[in-house]
Amino acid sequence: MITDKPDPSRKLYSSLWLLSSHNENYKCLVQTCLAKWQQVLTDIIQSGINEHIFRVVDTKRIARQLDAMLWGYSEYLSNPVSEDIVQNAKGDIDDFIQKNLLIIK
């Protein structure tokens, strides 16, 4: 969920990300989390395709693109921001989904 308040769990994950660059165990943990998250996104997209809500796409590519967008905005919004910035982020994500996934009838 995107809000105008910093997310404590996001800050914790950022700390883990930093530790992973110096510690092999944390690196493996981060890589495992990232792989699982990518699979979740891919599965969601594939389910949408199967239910004819999403158009047929390269699920892994769209999952990576969506993840990059979400990751970028999570970094951008990790500090307090205005409601306008939050709304712009939500709008950008919605636009990406509409233009790249949704079947418009």
C-alpha positions in Angstrom: 0.0 0.0 0.0 1.4 3.4 -1.0 0.9 6.1 1.6 2.4 9.5 2.5 3.9 7.9 5.7 7.2 6.0 5.7 6.7 2.3 6.2 8.7 0.8 9.1 9.0 -2.6 7.5 10.3 -0.9 4.3 13.0 0.8 6.3 13.9 -2.6 7.9 14.1 -4.2 4.5 16.4 -1.3 3.4 18.7 -2.1 6.3 18.7 -5.8 5.3 19.6 -4.8 1.7 22.5 -2.7 3.0 23.7 -5.6 5.2 23.5 -8.0 2.2 26.3 -6.2 0.4 28.7 -7.1 3.3 27.4 -10.4 4.5 26.9 -13.6 2.5 24.1 -14.9 4.7 22.1 -11.7 4.3 22.9 -11.7 0.6 21.3 -15.2 0.3 18.3 -14.1 2.3 17.7 -11.1 0.1 18.1 -13.1 -3.1 15.6 -15.7 -1.7 13.1 -12.9 -0.8 13.5 -11.3 -4.2 13.1 -14.6 -6.1 9.9 -15.4 -4.1 8.5 -11.9 -4.6 9.2 -12.2 -8.4 7.4 -15.5 -8.4 4.4 -14.1 -6.6 4.1 -11.2 -9.1 4.5 -13.7 -12.0 1.8 -16.0 -10.5 -0.6 -13.0 -10.1 -0.1 -11.9 -13.7 -0.5 -15.5 -15.0 -3.7 -15.9 -13.0 -5.0 -12.7 -14.5 -4.2 -14.0 -18.0 -5.9 -17.4 -17.2 -9.0 -15.5 -16.1 -9.0 -13.3 -19.2 -8.5 -10.1 -17.1 -5.0 -9.5 -18.3 -3.8 -9.8 -21.9 -1.3 -12.4 -22.8 2.2 -11.0 -22.0 5.6 -12.2 -21.1 4.7 -12.7 -17.4 8.3 -12.7 -16.1 9.2 -9.5 -18.0 6.1 -7.6 -16.9 6.7 -8.9 -13.3 10.3 -7.5 -13.4 9.0 -4.2 -14.8 6.3 -3.8 -12.2 8.7 -4.8 -9.5 11.2 -2.2 -10.6 8.5 0.4 -10.6 7.3 -0.6 -7.1 10.8 -0.8 -5.8 11.6 2.7 -7.2 8.6 4.3 -5.7 9.1 2.5 -2.4 12.6 4.2 -2.3 11.2 7.5 -3.4 8.4 7.4 -0.9 10.6 6.1 2.0 10.7 9.6 3.5 7.6 11.7 4.2 6.2 13.2 1.0 3.1 15.2 0.0 -0.2 13.7 -0.9 0.3 14.9 -4.5 3.4 12.8 -4.8 1.7 9.7 -3.4 -1.2 10.2 -5.9 1.2 10.6 -8.8 2.9 7.3 -7.8 -0.4 5.5 -7.6 -1.5 7.0 -10.9 1.7 5.9 -12.6 1.4 2.3 -11.3 -2.3 2.2 -12.3 -1.4 3.5 -15.8 1.3 0.9 -16.2 -1.1 -1.9 -15.3 -3.9 -0.5 -17.6 -1.5 0.0 -20.6 0.4 -3.3 -20.2 -1.9 -5.8 -18.6 -5.6 -5.0 -18.5 -7.9 -6.1 -21.3 -10.1 -3.1 -21.9 -13.5 -3.9 -23.2 
